[in-house]
Amino acid sequence: MIYRFRAILDHDTKEDIFRDIEIRKTDTFEDLHNVLTQSFGFDGSEMASFYVSNDEWDQGQEIALFDMGQNDDIRMMNETIIEDVVDEDHTKLIYIYDFLNMWTFLVELGEIVEEAEGTDYPNLMFVCGQVPSEAPEKQFEADQSDEDHDGYRLDDYDELNFDEHWN
């Protein structure tokens, strides 16, 4: 069986940027990672992870490209078969490429179809939009306000009147 995914660049611009990809359900997440990086024009040399997601796009269990030895619960892309995580009831993934620039993609299973004779998989079906030269900036709740929890602005550091060399 073939899984058809749509991977959408998560950004705040008017232009839609997405790729429609077909891949065998028995392929690994590393195979999906490779086709995603190639289809969006990345060289594939940066760290990346998939995250299992729910209908609200909450970030769940990580499926990492490399083992960083920080957590025993992390699954590895090259060891994880797509159908073991994704099915008709669990269709959404978050894919982050290049943790320095945080290229973030919302990946969703659109349909499951029979394998087409004569088609090589993975298969890039459709391309929409051009990837910008720089990753879109993410707006996090803390970024939306210049104030921290005490009501001070981050720019007010010099006006706080305390001795930096107190010890």
DSSP file (Angstrom, degrees, kcal/mol; ACC not computed):
  #  RESIDUE AA STRUCTURE BP1 BP2  ACC     N-H-->O    O-->H-N    N-H-->O    O-->H-N    TCO  KAPPA ALPHA  PHI   PSI    X-CA   Y-CA   Z-CA
    1    1 A M              0   0    0      0, 0.0    24,-2.1     0, 0.0     2,-0.4   0.000 360.0 360.0 360.0 152.2    0.0    0.0    0.0
    2    2 A I  E     -AB  24 113A   0    111,-3.2   111,-2.5    22,-0.2     2,-0.5  -0.924 360.0-147.9-114.7 132.2    1.1    3.6   -0.7
    3    3 A Y  E     -AB  23 112A   0     20,-3.2    20,-2.2    -2,-0.4     2,-0.6  -0.855   8.5-153.1 -96.6 131.7    0.7    6.5    1.7
    4    4 A R  E     -AB  22 111A   0    107,-2.7   106,-3.7    -2,-0.5   107,-1.1  -0.930  19.0-174.8-106.3 116.7    0.1    9.9    0.2
    5    5 A F  E     -AB  21 109A   0     16,-3.1    16,-2.8    -2,-0.6     2,-0.5  -0.812  19.9-151.7-109.7 148.8    1.3   12.7    2.4
    6    6 A R  E     -AB  20 108A   0    102,-2.3   102,-2.4    -2,-0.3     2,-0.6  -0.994  12.7-163.6-114.2 125.5    1.0   16.5    2.1
    7    7 A A  E     -AB  19 107A   0     12,-2.8    12,-2.0    -2,-0.5     2,-0.5  -0.952   8.0-168.5-111.2 118.6    3.9   18.3    3.8
    8    8 A I  E     -AB  18 106A   0     98,-2.7    98,-2.6    -2,-0.6     2,-0.4  -0.913  24.3-122.8-112.6 128.4    3.2   22.0    4.3
    9    9 A L  E     - B   0 105A   0      8,-2.8     2,-1.0    -2,-0.5     8,-0.3  -0.571  27.6-132.1 -67.2 123.6    5.8   24.6    5.4
   10   10 A D        +     0   0    0     94,-3.1    94,-0.3    -2,-0.4     2,-0.3  -0.702  55.6 127.3 -82.6 104.9    4.5   26.1    8.6
   11   11 A H        -     0   0    0     -2,-1.0     2,-0.3     2,-0.1     6,-0.1  -0.933  64.2-115.1-153.2 169.8    4.9   29.9    8.0
   12   12 A D  S    S+     0   0    0     -2,-0.3     2,-0.3   125,-0.2    -2,-0.1  -0.432  71.0 109.5-113.2  56.3    3.0   33.1    8.1
   13   13 A T  S    S-     0   0    0     -2,-0.3    -2,-0.1     2,-0.2     0, 0.0  -0.810  73.3-118.2-122.7 169.2    3.0   34.2    4.5
   14   14 A K  S    S+     0   0    0     -2,-0.3     2,-0.4     2,-0.1    -1,-0.1   0.738  89.7  85.9 -78.7 -22.9    0.2   34.4    1.9
   15   15 A E  S    S-     0   0    0    115,-0.1     2,-0.3     1,-0.0    -2,-0.2  -0.653  77.2-132.0 -84.1 131.0    1.8   31.9   -0.4
   16   16 A D        -     0   0    0     -2,-0.4     2,-0.4    -8,-0.0   114,-0.1  -0.633  21.2-170.2 -77.5 136.9    1.2   28.2    0.2
   17   17 A I        +     0   0    0     -2,-0.3    -8,-2.8    -8,-0.3     2,-0.3  -0.941  26.5 133.0-131.3 108.9    4.3   26.1    0.1
   18   18 A F  E     -AC   8 128A   0    110,-2.2   110,-2.5    -2,-0.4     2,-0.4  -0.970  38.3-145.2-151.7 165.6    3.7   22.3    0.2
   19   19 A R  E     -AC   7 127A   0    -12,-2.0   -12,-2.8    -2,-0.3     2,-0.5  -0.997  11.1-145.7-133.9 137.9    4.7   19.0   -1.4
   20   20 A D  E     -AC   6 126A   0    106,-2.4   105,-2.5    -2,-0.4   106,-1.4  -0.927  27.5-177.0-103.9 126.6    2.5   16.0   -2.1
   21   21 A I  E     -AC   5 124A   0    -16,-2.8   -16,-3.1    -2,-0.5     2,-0.4  -0.951  20.4-153.1-130.2 140.2    4.5   12.8   -1.7
   22   22 A E  E     +AC   4 123A   0    101,-3.0   101,-2.8    -2,-0.4     2,-0.3  -0.934  25.1 163.3-109.4 138.2    3.8    9.1   -2.2
   23   23 A I  E     -A    3   0A   0    -20,-2.2   -20,-3.2    -2,-0.4     2,-0.1  -0.991  42.5 -97.4-152.0 147.9    5.7    6.5   -0.2
   24   24 A R  E >   -A    2   0A   0     -2,-0.3     3,-1.7   -22,-0.2   -22,-0.2  -0.414  27.8-131.5 -66.1 140.9    5.3    2.9    0.7
   25   25 A K  T 3  S+     0   0    0    -24,-2.1    58,-2.2     1,-0.3    59,-0.2   0.706 107.9  58.6 -66.5 -18.1    3.8    2.3    4.1
   26   26 A T  T 3  S+     0   0    0    -25,-0.3    -1,-0.3    56,-0.2    -2,-0.1   0.437  85.5 101.6 -91.8  -0.7    6.6   -0.2    4.8
   27   27 A D  S <  S-     0   0    0     -3,-1.7    55,-2.8     1,-0.1    56,-0.3  -0.318  75.7-109.0 -74.3 166.7    9.4    2.4    4.2
   28   28 A T  B  >  -H   81   0B   0     53,-0.2     4,-1.7    54,-0.1     3,-0.2  -0.452  21.8-109.6 -92.9 167.5   11.1    4.0    7.2
   29   29 A F  H  > S+     0   0    0     51,-2.0     4,-2.8    48,-1.0    49,-0.2   0.778 120.1  62.3 -65.2 -26.1   10.9    7.5    8.5
   30   30 A E  H  > S+     0   0    0     47,-1.2     4,-2.4    50,-0.3    -1,-0.2   0.891 102.1  50.5 -65.5 -37.7   14.4    8.0    7.2
   31   31 A D  H  > S+     0   0    0     46,-0.2     4,-2.1    -3,-0.2    -2,-0.2   0.911 111.8  47.3 -63.1 -42.3   13.1    7.4    3.7
   32   32 A L  H  X S+     0   0    0     -4,-1.7     4,-2.2     2,-0.2    -2,-0.2   0.909 110.7  52.2 -65.8 -41.7   10.3   10.0    4.3
   33   33 A H  H  X S+     0   0    0     -4,-2.8     4,-2.7     1,-0.2     5,-0.2   0.928 109.1  50.7 -56.9 -46.9   12.9   12.4    5.7
   34   34 A N  H  X S+     0   0    0     -4,-2.4     4,-2.2     1,-0.2    -2,-0.2   0.909 111.4  45.9 -62.1 -43.7   15.1   11.9    2.6
   35   35 A V  H  X S+     0   0    0     -4,-2.1     4,-2.3     2,-0.2    -1,-0.2   0.867 113.2  51.0 -70.2 -33.8   12.2   12.6    0.1
   36   36 A L  H  X S+     0   0    0     -4,-2.2     4,-1.8     2,-0.2     6,-0.2   0.942 111.0  46.8 -66.7 -46.9   11.1   15.6    2.1
   37   37 A T  H  <>S+     0   0    0     -4,-2.7     5,-2.9     1,-0.2     4,-0.5   0.925 116.0  45.7 -62.5 -43.0   14.5   17.2    2.2
   38   38 A Q  H ><5S+     0   0    0     -4,-2.2     3,-0.9    -5,-0.2    -1,-0.2   0.912 111.6  51.0 -65.5 -42.6   15.1   16.6   -1.5
   39   39 A S  H 3<5S+     0   0    0     -4,-2.3    -1,-0.2     1,-0.3    -2,-0.2   0.785 113.6  44.5 -70.6 -25.5   11.6   17.9   -2.5
   40   40 A F  T 3<5S-     0   0    0     -4,-1.8    -1,-0.3    -5,-0.1    -2,-0.2   0.429 119.2-108.6 -96.5   0.5   12.0   21.1   -0.5
   41   41 A G  T < 5 +     0   0    0     -3,-0.9     2,-0.2    -4,-0.5    -3,-0.2   0.706  69.3 140.0  86.4  20.7   15.6   21.7   -1.8
   42   42 A F      < -     0   0    0     -5,-2.9    -1,-0.3    -6,-0.2    -2,-0.1  -0.631  55.7-131.6 -92.7 156.6   17.6   20.9    1.4
   43   43 A D        -     0   0    0     -2,-0.2    -1,-0.1     1,-0.0    -5,-0.1   0.594  35.3-127.3 -84.5  -9.4   20.8   19.0    1.3
   44   44 A G  S    S+     0   0    0     -7,-0.1    -7,-0.1     3,-0.1    -6,-0.1   0.594  75.7 117.5  80.0  10.9   19.8   16.7    4.1
   45   45 A S        +     0   0    0      2,-0.1     2,-0.2    53,-0.0    -1,-0.1   0.511  53.8  85.4 -90.7  -4.5   22.9   17.4    6.2
   46   46 A E  S    S-     0   0    0      1,-0.1    -4,-0.0    52,-0.0     2,-0.0  -0.546  88.3 -90.2 -96.8 161.3   21.1   18.9    9.2
   47   47 A M        +     0   0    0     -2,-0.2    51,-3.1    50,-0.1     2,-0.3  -0.313  50.6 177.0 -62.0 150.0   19.5   17.3   12.3
   48   48 A A  E     -D   97   0A   0     49,-0.2    17,-2.0    50,-0.1    18,-0.3  -0.991  13.8-173.8-155.1 154.9   15.9   16.5   11.9
   49   49 A S  E     -DE  96  64A   0     47,-2.1    47,-2.9    -2,-0.3     2,-0.3  -0.993  16.1-143.1-149.2 148.0   13.0   14.9   13.8
   50   50 A F  E     -DE  95  63A   0     13,-2.8    13,-3.0    -2,-0.3     2,-0.4  -0.802  17.6-157.3 -99.0 152.4    9.4   13.9   13.2
   51   51 A Y  E     -DE  94  62A   0     43,-2.4    43,-2.5    -2,-0.3    11,-0.2  -0.996  19.8-122.4-131.6 128.6    7.0   14.2   16.1
   52   52 A V  E     -D   93   0A   0      9,-2.5     8,-2.3    -2,-0.4     2,-0.3  -0.462  41.1-169.0 -63.3 138.6    3.8   12.3   16.3
   53   53 A S  E     - E   0  59A   0     39,-2.1    39,-0.5     6,-0.2     2,-0.2  -0.826  17.1-139.8-131.5 168.0    0.9   14.8   16.4
   54   54 A N    >   -     0   0    0      4,-0.6     3,-1.9    -2,-0.3    36,-0.0  -0.456  49.4 -76.5-113.6-170.4   -2.8   14.9   17.2
   55   55 A D  T 3  S+     0   0    0      1,-0.3    35,-0.0    -2,-0.2    -2,-0.0   0.723 131.1  52.8 -64.6 -21.5   -5.7   16.8   15.5
   56   56 A E  T 3  S-     0   0    0      2,-0.1    -1,-0.3     0, 0.0    -3,-0.0   0.320 116.1-113.9 -94.1   7.0   -4.6   20.1   17.3
   57   57 A W    <   +     0   0    0     -3,-1.9     2,-0.3     1,-0.2    -2,-0.1   0.830  56.3 166.1  62.2  35.8   -1.0   19.7   16.0
   58   58 A D        -     0   0    0      1,-0.1    -4,-0.6    36,-0.0     2,-0.5  -0.612  42.1-111.2 -78.0 142.5    0.4   19.1   19.5
   59   59 A Q  E     +E   53   0A   0     -2,-0.3    -6,-0.2    -6,-0.2     3,-0.1  -0.639  48.3 164.9 -80.0 121.6    4.0   17.8   19.5
   60   60 A G  E     -     0   0A   0     -8,-2.3    -7,-0.1    -2,-0.5    -1,-0.1   0.050  44.2  -2.1-111.1-140.4    4.1   14.2   20.7
   61   61 A Q  E    S-     0   0A   0    -10,-0.1    -9,-2.5     1,-0.1    -1,-0.3  -0.205  71.3-124.4 -58.6 138.4    6.7   11.4   20.7
   62   62 A E  E     -E   51   0A   0    -11,-0.2    13,-1.9    -3,-0.1     2,-0.5  -0.620  18.1-166.9 -87.7 141.7    9.9   12.1   18.8
   63   63 A I  E     -Ef  50  75A   0    -13,-3.0   -13,-2.8    -2,-0.3    13,-0.2  -0.941  26.5-160.6-123.6 105.0   11.3   10.1   15.9
   64   64 A A  E     -Ef  49  76A   0     11,-2.7    13,-3.1    -2,-0.5    14,-0.3  -0.516  28.2-141.4 -97.8 153.1   14.9   11.3   15.5
   65   65 A L  S    S+     0   0    0    -17,-2.0     2,-0.3    11,-0.2    13,-0.3   0.893  91.8  23.8 -72.4 -42.6   17.4   11.1   12.7
   66   66 A F  S    S-     0   0    0    -18,-0.3     2,-0.8    11,-0.1    -1,-0.2  -0.933  82.3-115.7-127.0 149.0   20.3   10.6   15.0
   67   67 A D        -     0   0    0     -2,-0.3     9,-0.0     1,-0.2     8,-0.0  -0.748  27.0-179.6 -83.1 113.6   20.6    9.2   18.5
   68   68 A M        -     0   0    0     -2,-0.8    -1,-0.2     3,-0.1     0, 0.0   0.427  40.8-124.8 -93.0   0.0   21.9   12.0   20.7
   69   69 A G  S    S+     0   0    0      2,-0.2     3,-0.1     1,-0.1    -2,-0.1   0.653  80.6 112.3  70.2  16.1   21.8    9.8   23.8
   70   70 A Q  S    S+     0   0    0      1,-0.3     2,-0.4     2,-0.0    -1,-0.1   0.720  78.2  23.2 -93.0 -22.5   19.6   12.2   25.8
   71   71 A N    >   -     0   0    0      1,-0.1     3,-0.9     3,-0.0    -1,-0.3  -0.970  54.0-155.3-151.2 126.8   16.4   10.1   26.0
   72   72 A D  T 3  S+     0   0    0     -2,-0.4    -1,-0.1     1,-0.2    -2,-0.0   0.666  93.3  66.0 -75.0 -16.1   15.9    6.3   25.8
   73   73 A D  T 3  S+     0   0    0      2,-0.1     2,-0.3     0, 0.0    -1,-0.2   0.546  75.5 107.1 -83.9  -7.3   12.2    6.8   24.7
   74   74 A I    <   -     0   0    0     -3,-0.9     2,-0.2   -13,-0.1   -11,-0.2  -0.549  63.0-141.6 -77.2 132.5   13.1    8.4   21.3
   75   75 A R  E     -f   63   0A   0    -13,-1.9   -11,-2.7    -2,-0.3     2,-0.4  -0.594  15.6-123.8 -87.8 155.4   12.6    6.3   18.3
   76   76 A M  E >>  -f   64   0A   0    -13,-0.2     3,-1.1    -2,-0.2     4,-0.8  -0.826   7.6-135.0-103.9 139.6   15.1    6.4   15.4
   77   77 A M  G >4 S+     0   0    0    -13,-3.1   -47,-1.2    -2,-0.4   -48,-1.0   0.899 105.1  52.5 -56.9 -44.3   14.0    7.2   11.8
   78   78 A N  G 34 S+     0   0    0    -14,-0.3    -1,-0.3   -13,-0.3   -13,-0.1   0.642 115.1  42.2 -72.4 -12.1   16.0    4.4   10.3
   79   79 A E  G <4 S+     0   0    0     -3,-1.1     2,-0.6     1,-0.1    -1,-0.2   0.455  97.9  85.8-107.8  -5.1   14.4    1.8   12.6
   80   80 A T    <<  -     0   0    0     -3,-0.9   -51,-2.0    -4,-0.8     2,-0.3  -0.883  66.0-146.8-110.7 119.0   10.8    3.0   12.5
   81   81 A I  B >   -H   28   0B   0     -2,-0.6     3,-1.4   -53,-0.2     4,-0.4  -0.607  18.9-128.6 -80.7 138.0    8.5    1.9    9.8
   82   82 A I  G >> S+     0   0    0    -55,-2.8     4,-3.0    -2,-0.3     3,-2.0   0.898 106.4  54.8 -55.8 -46.1    5.9    4.5    8.7
   83   83 A E  G 34 S+     0   0    0    -58,-2.2    -1,-0.3   -56,-0.3   -57,-0.1   0.686  96.6  67.2 -66.7 -15.7    2.9    2.2    9.1
   84   84 A D  G <4 S+     0   0    0     -3,-1.4    -1,-0.3   -59,-0.2    -2,-0.2   0.642 119.1  20.3 -74.8 -13.3    3.9    1.5   12.7
   85   85 A V  T <4 S+     0   0    0     -3,-2.0     2,-0.4    -4,-0.4    -2,-0.2   0.681 119.8  57.7-120.3 -40.1    3.1    5.1   13.6
   86   86 A V     <  +     0   0    0     -4,-3.0     2,-0.2    -5,-0.2    -1,-0.2  -0.832  58.5 133.9-106.7 133.1    0.8    6.4   10.9
   87   87 A D  B >  S-I   90   0C   0      3,-1.7     3,-0.5    -2,-0.4    22,-0.1  -0.866  70.7 -68.1-154.8-170.3   -2.6    5.0    9.9
   88   88 A E  T 3  S+     0   0    0     -2,-0.2     3,-0.2     1,-0.2    -2,-0.0   0.790 133.5  42.1 -60.0 -28.3   -6.2    6.1    9.2
   89   89 A D  T 3  S+     0   0    0      1,-0.2     2,-0.5     2,-0.0    -1,-0.2   0.670 118.6  44.1 -92.4 -19.0   -6.6    7.1   12.9
   90   90 A H  B <   +I   87   0C   0     -3,-0.5    -3,-1.7     1,-0.1    -1,-0.2  -0.836  66.5 146.8-128.9  91.1   -3.2    8.8   13.4
   91   91 A T        +     0   0    0     -2,-0.5    18,-2.5    -3,-0.2     2,-0.4   0.525  40.2  86.6-108.2  -8.6   -2.5   10.9   10.3
   92   92 A K  E     + G   0 108A   0    -39,-0.5   -39,-2.1    16,-0.2     2,-0.3  -0.808  41.0 168.8-112.9 138.8   -0.5   13.9   11.5
   93   93 A L  E     -DG  52 107A   0     14,-2.9    14,-3.0    -2,-0.4     2,-0.5  -0.968  24.8-141.7-135.2 150.7    3.2   14.5   12.0
   94   94 A I  E     -DG  51 106A   0    -43,-2.5   -43,-2.4    -2,-0.3     2,-0.5  -0.968  19.3-163.1-109.2 132.3    5.3   17.5   12.7
   95   95 A Y  E     -DG  50 105A   0     10,-2.8    10,-2.7    -2,-0.5     2,-0.5  -0.971   4.5-170.2-119.6 123.3    8.7   17.5   10.9
   96   96 A I  E     -DG  49 104A   0    -47,-2.9   -47,-2.1    -2,-0.5     2,-0.4  -0.961   2.6-171.4-116.3 125.9   11.5   19.8   12.0
   97   97 A Y  E     +DG  48 103A   0      6,-2.7     6,-2.0    -2,-0.5   -49,-0.2  -0.958  64.1  10.4-117.0 132.5   14.6   20.1    9.8
   98   98 A D    >>> -     0   0    0    -51,-3.1     4,-3.0    -2,-0.4     3,-0.7   0.977  65.9-148.9  67.5  87.8   17.7   22.0   10.9
   99   99 A F  T 345S+     0   0    0      1,-0.3    -1,-0.1     2,-0.2   -51,-0.1   0.643  94.3  60.1 -65.7 -14.5   17.2   22.8   14.6
  100  100 A L  T 345S+     0   0    0      1,-0.1    -1,-0.3   -53,-0.1    -2,-0.1   0.896 120.5  24.3 -75.6 -41.8   19.2   26.0   14.3
  101  101 A N  T <45S-     0   0    0     -3,-0.7    -2,-0.2    -4,-0.1    -3,-0.1   0.596  98.0-139.9 -99.4 -14.8   16.8   27.5   11.8
  102  102 A M  T  <5 -     0   0    0     -4,-3.0     2,-0.6     1,-0.2    -4,-0.2   0.910  18.8-169.2  57.2  52.0   13.7   25.4   12.8
  103  103 A W  E   < - G   0  97A   0     -6,-2.0    -6,-2.7    -5,-0.6     2,-0.4  -0.638  15.7-164.1 -66.7 118.5   12.2   24.7    9.4
  104  104 A T  E     - G   0  96A   0     -2,-0.6   -94,-3.1   -94,-0.3     2,-0.4  -0.929  12.6-175.8-119.4 131.9    8.9   23.3   10.5
  105  105 A F  E     -BG   9  95A   0    -10,-2.7   -10,-2.8    -2,-0.4     2,-0.6  -0.969  21.6-141.5-127.9 139.3    6.5   21.3    8.4
  106  106 A L  E     -BG   8  94A   0    -98,-2.6   -98,-2.7    -2,-0.4     2,-0.5  -0.905  25.2-166.6 -97.5 119.4    3.0   19.9    9.0
  107  107 A V  E     +BG   7  93A   0    -14,-3.0   -14,-2.9    -2,-0.6     2,-0.4  -0.931   8.4 178.9-115.9 124.2    2.8   16.5    7.4
  108  108 A E  E     -BG   6  92A   0   -102,-2.4  -102,-2.3    -2,-0.5     2,-0.5  -0.983  31.3-122.8-133.0 136.1   -0.5   14.8    7.0
  109  109 A L  E     -B    5   0A   0    -18,-2.5  -104,-0.3    -2,-0.4     3,-0.1  -0.614  28.2-179.8 -70.7 120.9   -1.6   11.5    5.5
  110  110 A G  E     -     0   0A   0   -106,-3.7     2,-0.3    -2,-0.5    -1,-0.2   0.870  58.2 -22.5 -91.5 -43.8   -4.1   12.3    2.8
  111  111 A E  E     -B    4   0A   0   -107,-1.1  -107,-2.7     2,-0.0     2,-0.5  -0.990  49.1-125.9-162.4 163.5   -5.0    8.9    1.6
  112  112 A I  E     +B    3   0A   0     -2,-0.3     2,-0.3  -109,-0.2  -109,-0.2  -0.978  37.8 171.3-116.7 125.4   -3.9    5.3    1.3
  113  113 A V  E     -B    2   0A   0   -111,-2.5  -111,-3.2    -2,-0.5     2,-0.1  -0.809  36.7 -89.5-130.4 167.9   -3.9    3.8   -2.3
  114  114 A E        -     0   0    0     -2,-0.3     2,-0.2  -113,-0.2    -1,-0.0  -0.458  53.8 -94.9 -72.8 150.5   -2.8    0.7   -4.1
  115  115 A E        -     0   0    0     -2,-0.1     2,-0.4     1,-0.1    -1,-0.1  -0.499  39.7-129.0 -67.5 132.1    0.7    0.7   -5.5
  116  116 A A    >   -     0   0    0     -2,-0.2     3,-1.8     1,-0.1     2,-0.1  -0.714  23.3-114.2 -87.4 130.2    0.7    1.8   -9.2
  117  117 A E  T 3  S+     0   0    0     -2,-0.4     3,-0.1     1,-0.3    -1,-0.1  -0.388  99.5  17.7 -63.3 133.9    2.5   -0.5  -11.6
  118  118 A G  T 3  S+     0   0    0      1,-0.3     2,-0.5    -2,-0.1    -1,-0.3   0.440  94.8 123.2  85.6  -0.1    5.6    1.1  -13.1
  119  119 A T    <   -     0   0    0     -3,-1.8     2,-0.4     4,-0.0    -1,-0.3  -0.815  55.3-139.3 -97.3 132.2    5.8    3.9  -10.5
  120  120 A D        -     0   0    0     -2,-0.5    -4,-0.0    -3,-0.1    -3,-0.0  -0.740  32.6-109.9 -86.7 135.9    9.0    4.4   -8.5
  121  121 A Y  S    S+     0   0    0     -2,-0.4     2,-0.2     2,-0.1   -98,-0.1  -0.913  94.4  45.9-119.3 147.5    8.5    5.1   -4.8
  122  122 A P  S    S-     0   0    0      0, 0.0     2,-0.4     0, 0.0   -99,-0.2   0.555  83.6-172.3 -64.5 155.4    8.9    7.5   -3.0
  123  123 A N  E     -C   22   0A   0   -101,-2.8  -101,-3.0    -2,-0.2     2,-0.8  -0.985  25.4-141.4-130.7 123.8    7.3    9.7   -5.6
  124  124 A L  E     +C   21   0A   0     -2,-0.4  -103,-0.2  -103,-0.2     3,-0.1  -0.771  26.5 175.2 -83.0 112.1    7.0   13.5   -5.6
  125  125 A M  E     +     0   0A   0   -105,-2.5     2,-0.3    -2,-0.8  -104,-0.2   0.869  57.3   6.9 -87.3 -41.1    3.5   14.0   -7.0
  126  126 A F  E     -C   20   0A   0   -106,-1.4  -106,-2.4     2,-0.0     2,-0.4  -1.000  53.4-158.9-152.5 141.6    3.0   17.8   -6.7
  127  127 A V  E     +C   19   0A   0     -2,-0.3     2,-0.4  -108,-0.2  -108,-0.2  -0.986  11.4 179.7-123.5 130.9    5.0   20.9   -5.9
  128  128 A C  E     -C   18   0A   0   -110,-2.5  -110,-2.2    -2,-0.4    -2,-0.0  -0.977  51.0  -6.8-133.1 121.3    3.4   24.2   -4.8
  129  129 A G  S    S-     0   0    0     -2,-0.4     2,-0.4  -112,-0.2    -1,-0.2   0.215  74.8 -87.9  84.3 156.7    5.4   27.3   -3.9
  130  130 A Q        -     0   0    0   -114,-0.1   -90,-0.1    -3,-0.1  -115,-0.1  -0.849  37.1-117.0-104.4 137.7    9.0   28.1   -3.5
  131  131 A V        -     0   0    0     -2,-0.4     4,-0.1   -91,-0.1    -2,-0.0  -0.550  36.1-116.6 -71.1 131.4   10.8   27.6   -0.2
  132  132 A P        -     0   0    0      0, 0.0    -1,-0.1     0, 0.0     0, 0.0  -0.216  21.2-113.6 -64.8 161.8   12.2   31.0    1.0
  133  133 A S  S    S+     0   0    0      1,-0.1     2,-0.4     2,-0.1    -2,-0.1   0.758 101.6  39.4 -70.4 -23.6   15.9   31.5    1.4
  134  134 A E  S    S-     0   0    0      3,-0.0     3,-0.1   -33,-0.0    -1,-0.1  -0.954  96.4-100.1-126.7 147.8   15.6   31.7    5.2
  135  135 A A        -     0   0    0     -2,-0.4   -32,-0.1     1,-0.1    -2,-0.1  -0.367  47.0-103.9 -62.0 138.4   13.4   29.8    7.6
  136  136 A P        -     0   0    0      0, 0.0     2,-0.2     0, 0.0    -1,-0.1  -0.383  39.2-109.4 -62.2 140.7   10.3   31.7    8.7
  137  137 A E        -     0   0    0     -3,-0.1     2,-0.4     1,-0.1  -125,-0.2  -0.511  29.3-131.7 -72.3 138.5   10.6   33.1   12.2
  138  138 A K        -     0   0    0     -2,-0.2     2,-0.7  -127,-0.1    -1,-0.1  -0.738   8.6-143.2 -90.3 138.4    8.4   31.5   14.7
  139  139 A Q        -     0   0    0     -2,-0.4     2,-0.2     3,-0.0    -2,-0.0  -0.898  21.9-173.6-102.1 108.4    6.3   33.6   17.0
  140  140 A F    >>  -     0   0    0     -2,-0.7     4,-1.3     1,-0.1     3,-1.1  -0.652  38.5-107.1 -97.1 158.9    6.2   32.0   20.4
  141  141 A E  G >4 S+     0   0    0      1,-0.3     3,-0.5    -2,-0.2     4,-0.5   0.877 121.3  52.3 -54.1 -41.0    4.0   33.4   23.2
  142  142 A A  G >4 S+     0   0    0      1,-0.2     3,-0.5     2,-0.2    -1,-0.3   0.806 107.5  53.6 -66.4 -27.8    7.0   34.8   25.1
  143  143 A D  G <4 S+     0   0    0     -3,-1.1    -1,-0.2     1,-0.2    -2,-0.2   0.741  94.2  69.2 -77.7 -23.1    8.1   36.6   21.9
  144  144 A Q  G << S+     0   0    0     -4,-1.3     2,-0.4    -3,-0.5    -1,-0.2   0.689 104.4  43.3 -72.8 -16.6    4.8   38.3   21.4
  145  145 A S  S <  S-     0   0    0     -3,-0.5    -1,-0.1    -4,-0.5     0, 0.0  -0.985  70.4-147.3-126.8 139.5    5.3   40.5   24.4
  146  146 A D  S    S+     0   0    0     -2,-0.4     8,-1.7     7,-0.0     2,-0.3   0.388  74.4  94.4 -83.9   5.3    8.6   42.2   25.3
  147  147 A E  B     -J  153   0D   0      6,-0.2     6,-0.2     7,-0.1    -2,-0.1  -0.743  63.1-147.6-101.4 145.7    7.8   41.7   29.0
  148  148 A D    >   -     0   0    0      4,-2.3     3,-1.5    -2,-0.3    -1,-0.1  -0.229  46.9 -77.0 -92.7-167.8    9.0   38.9   31.2
  149  149 A H  T 3  S+     0   0    0      1,-0.3    -2,-0.0     2,-0.1    -1,-0.0   0.731 129.3  53.9 -66.5 -22.4    7.0   37.5   34.2
  150  150 A D  T 3  S-     0   0    0      2,-0.1    -1,-0.3     0, 0.0     3,-0.1   0.396 117.9-106.2 -93.4   3.2    7.9   40.5   36.5
  151  151 A G  S <  S+     0   0    0     -3,-1.5     2,-0.3     1,-0.3    -2,-0.1   0.515  77.0 132.2  87.7   4.3    6.7   43.1   34.0
  152  152 A Y        -     0   0    0      2,-0.0    -4,-2.3     1,-0.0    -1,-0.3  -0.671  55.9-125.2 -90.4 144.8   10.1   44.3   33.0
  153  153 A R  B >   -J  147   0D   0     -2,-0.3     3,-1.8    -6,-0.2    -6,-0.2  -0.642  17.2-126.8 -82.8 145.8   11.0   44.8   29.4
  154  154 A L  G >  S+     0   0    0     -8,-1.7     3,-0.9    -2,-0.3    -1,-0.1   0.800 110.7  60.9 -62.4 -27.6   14.1   42.9   28.2
  155  155 A D  G 3  S+     0   0    0      1,-0.2     3,-0.5    -9,-0.2    -1,-0.3   0.612  89.0  73.7 -73.7 -11.3   15.5   46.2   26.9
  156  156 A D  G X   +     0   0    0     -3,-1.8     3,-1.3     1,-0.2     4,-0.3   0.275  59.3 112.9 -86.4  11.2   15.4   47.7   30.5
  157  157 A Y  G X  S+     0   0    0     -3,-0.9     3,-1.4     1,-0.3    -1,-0.2   0.877  75.3  50.6 -52.9 -45.3   18.4   45.6   31.6
  158  158 A D  G 3  S+     0   0    0     -3,-0.5     3,-0.5     1,-0.3    -1,-0.3   0.725 107.5  55.3 -68.0 -21.1   20.7   48.7   32.1
  159  159 A E  G <  S+     0   0    0     -3,-1.3    -1,-0.3     1,-0.2    -2,-0.2   0.367  80.2  89.6 -93.9   4.8   18.0   50.5   34.1
  160  160 A L  S <  S-     0   0    0     -3,-1.4    -1,-0.2    -4,-0.3    -2,-0.1   0.623  81.2-143.6 -81.0 -11.6   17.6   47.8   36.8
  161  161 A N        +     0   0    0     -3,-0.5     2,-0.3    -4,-0.2    -2,-0.1   0.926  46.6 134.1  52.9  60.2   20.3   49.2   39.0
  162  162 A F        -     0   0    0     -4,-0.1     2,-0.7     0, 0.0    -1,-0.2  -0.973  61.4-104.0-134.4 157.4   22.0   46.2   40.4
  163  163 A D    >   -     0   0    0     -2,-0.3     3,-0.8     1,-0.2     0, 0.0  -0.667  22.6-164.1 -82.8 115.4   25.6   45.3   40.8
  164  164 A E  T 3  S+     0   0    0     -2,-0.7     3,-0.3     1,-0.3    -1,-0.2   0.744  89.5  52.3 -68.1 -23.2   26.6   42.7   38.2
  165  165 A H  T 3   +     0   0    0      1,-0.2    -1,-0.3     2,-0.1    -2,-0.0  -0.276  67.2 136.8-108.2  45.5   29.8   41.9   40.2
  166  166 A W    <         0   0    0     -3,-0.8    -1,-0.2     1,-0.3    -2,-0.1   0.706 360.0 360.0 -70.7 -20.9   28.1   41.2   43.5
  167  167 A N              0   0    0     -3,-0.3    -1,-0.3     0, 0.0    -2,-0.1   0.451 360.0 360.0-100.6 360.0   30.2   38.0   44.3
